[in-house]
């Protein structure tokens, strides 16, 4: 939250540090409030929380895979490691091993949504609305600057 605030995607209030302790107290307060809200909505059911957490992990994996694929295109010479099964087409490397692992895990998320798993759908809706909120604020901030 503090980094998003510094970048202008959120209110600058989240970047302020506590005068006595030097911690981002407002960002911490919002994170704690979000945790309490999730616990309240889930009713403390561990299964519900596990499904919601699984969707969040899958989304994080997808974002990290997309970043790795993009970095491979931008900096082709600097590869600290490679996943197996890279296909070379037209002078470009297609990381099939990296994409296959992400698609396999993503298929589990799609199955959860297709089987109308309420925690999975709620987590996707929450992440989608946060994505729209953050990108909308960031676009407005860049237009006004």
Backbone torsions as a table, in degrees:
resi	resn	phi	psi	omega
1	UNK	NA	-38.7	-179.5
2	UNK	-65.6	-42.7	179.6
3	UNK	-65.2	-41.6	177.6
4	UNK	-64.0	-34.1	177.6
5	UNK	-67.8	-41.5	178.8
6	UNK	-65.3	-37.1	179.7
7	UNK	-76.4	-9.3	177.5
8	UNK	93.7	3.6	179.5
9	UNK	-78.3	-25.3	177.4
10	UNK	-123.1	172.9	178.3
11	UNK	-60.3	145.4	179.8
12	UNK	-67.3	-12.7	178.5
13	UNK	-59.8	-31.1	-177.4
14	UNK	-72.1	-18.9	-178.8
15	UNK	-87.1	-15.1	-178.3
16	UNK	-66.0	139.8	178.4
17	UNK	-97.6	150.4	176.8
18	UNK	-63.9	135.9	-174.8
19	UNK	-65.8	-33.1	-176.9
20	UNK	-91.3	-42.1	-172.4
21	UNK	-99.2	-19.6	179.3
22	UNK	74.7	19.8	179.2
23	UNK	-105.3	153.5	177.7
24	UNK	-74.9	79.3	-170.1
25	UNK	-64.7	-36.8	-179.8
26	UNK	-68.6	-39.9	177.2
27	UNK	-64.8	-39.1	177.7
28	UNK	-65.1	-42.1	179.0
29	UNK	-60.7	-41.8	179.9
30	UNK	-67.3	-40.9	178.7
31	UNK	-63.3	-40.8	178.3
32	UNK	-66.7	-41.7	178.8
33	UNK	-63.6	-39.3	177.6
34	UNK	-64.9	-39.6	178.4
35	UNK	-64.4	-43.3	178.0
36	UNK	-63.1	-41.1	178.6
37	UNK	-62.0	-45.0	179.1
38	UNK	-63.2	-42.3	178.2
39	UNK	-63.8	-38.4	179.6
40	UNK	-68.1	-46.8	-178.3
41	UNK	-64.8	-38.2	-178.4
42	UNK	-77.2	-14.1	-177.0
43	UNK	70.2	16.2	179.7
44	UNK	73.6	11.4	-179.9
45	UNK	-74.2	121.9	-175.5
46	UNK	-65.4	-38.6	178.7
47	UNK	-61.4	-42.3	178.7
48	UNK	-63.0	-46.3	179.7
49	UNK	-64.2	-37.5	179.8
50	UNK	-64.9	-41.6	178.7
51	UNK	-66.7	-41.3	178.5
52	UNK	-65.0	-41.1	179.7
53	UNK	-66.5	-37.5	178.2
54	UNK	-61.9	-42.4	178.4
55	UNK	-63.7	-40.3	179.4
56	UNK	-65.4	-38.8	177.6
57	UNK	-66.1	-41.5	179.5
58	UNK	-64.0	-40.7	177.5
59	UNK	-64.2	-40.1	177.7
60	UNK	-64.1	-42.3	177.5
61	UNK	-60.8	-42.8	178.9
62	UNK	-62.1	-42.7	178.5
63	UNK	-65.6	-40.7	179.5
64	UNK	-67.4	-38.7	177.1
65	UNK	-64.3	-43.2	177.9
66	UNK	-61.6	-39.2	178.4
67	UNK	-66.1	-41.1	178.6
68	UNK	-64.7	-42.1	178.8
69	UNK	-62.9	-42.1	179.4
70	UNK	-66.9	-41.9	178.1
71	UNK	-63.9	-33.4	176.4
72	UNK	-63.9	-34.7	177.7
73	UNK	-73.9	-40.7	-176.9
74	UNK	-73.3	-37.4	-178.1
75	UNK	-128.9	76.8	-175.5
76	UNK	-69.6	-22.7	-176.3
77	UNK	-80.1	-26.9	-175.6
78	UNK	-101.0	90.8	177.5
79	UNK	-121.8	103.3	-179.4
80	UNK	-67.2	-29.6	176.6
81	UNK	-157.8	160.9	178.4
82	UNK	-132.0	142.2	172.1
83	UNK	-76.7	152.3	178.9
84	UNK	-68.4	169.3	177.5
85	UNK	66.8	58.4	173.3
86	UNK	-96.5	130.9	-179.1
87	UNK	-105.2	134.4	-179.6
88	UNK	-107.2	114.3	178.6
89	UNK	-128.1	121.2	175.3
90	UNK	57.8	37.9	179.4
91	UNK	81.5	2.0	179.0
92	UNK	-115.1	140.0	174.2
93	UNK	-89.8	128.5	175.2
94	UNK	-107.7	114.1	-176.1
95	UNK	-78.8	82.3	-176.9
96	UNK	-63.7	-39.1	179.6
97	UNK	-62.0	-43.6	179.2
98	UNK	-66.1	-45.9	-179.1
99	UNK	-69.2	-37.0	-178.6
100	UNK	-65.1	-41.2	179.5
101	UNK	-64.7	-39.4	179.0
102	UNK	-68.5	-40.5	179.1
103	UNK	-67.1	-34.8	178.1
104	UNK	-64.1	-46.5	178.6
105	UNK	-68.8	-37.7	177.9
106	UNK	-63.3	-31.7	177.2
107	UNK	-63.2	-34.8	175.9
108	UNK	-63.8	-40.3	178.3
109	UNK	-66.1	-41.7	178.7
110	UNK	-63.9	-39.6	177.8
111	UNK	-62.7	-41.0	178.6
112	UNK	-61.3	-40.2	-179.3
113	UNK	-71.0	-41.9	-179.9
114	UNK	-65.3	-31.5	177.1
115	UNK	-85.9	14.6	175.0
116	UNK	55.9	46.8	176.4
117	UNK	-75.7	112.1	-174.1
118	UNK	-57.4	-44.1	178.9
119	UNK	-63.1	-38.0	179.6
120	UNK	-66.0	-43.8	179.8
121	UNK	-66.7	-41.4	179.5
122	UNK	-64.7	-40.2	179.2
123	UNK	-66.8	-41.7	176.9
124	UNK	-62.7	-41.8	179.2
125	UNK	-64.9	-42.3	178.6
126	UNK	-64.0	-46.0	179.7
127	UNK	-65.8	-37.9	177.6
128	UNK	-65.3	-41.9	179.1
129	UNK	-68.4	-37.3	175.6
130	UNK	-65.5	-38.5	177.0
131	UNK	-61.7	-46.1	178.2
132	UNK	-64.5	-39.7	179.3
133	UNK	-63.7	-47.6	-176.8
134	UNK	-70.2	-42.2	-179.5
135	UNK	-69.9	-34.6	177.5
136	UNK	-65.2	-43.3	178.0
137	UNK	-67.1	-38.5	-178.9
138	UNK	-67.0	-40.9	178.2
139	UNK	-65.1	-40.6	177.3
140	UNK	-64.7	-37.7	179.7
141	UNK	-67.5	-38.0	179.6
142	UNK	-73.9	-29.4	176.2
143	UNK	-67.8	-38.6	-177.0
144	UNK	-80.0	-16.5	-177.8
145	UNK	-81.9	NA	NA
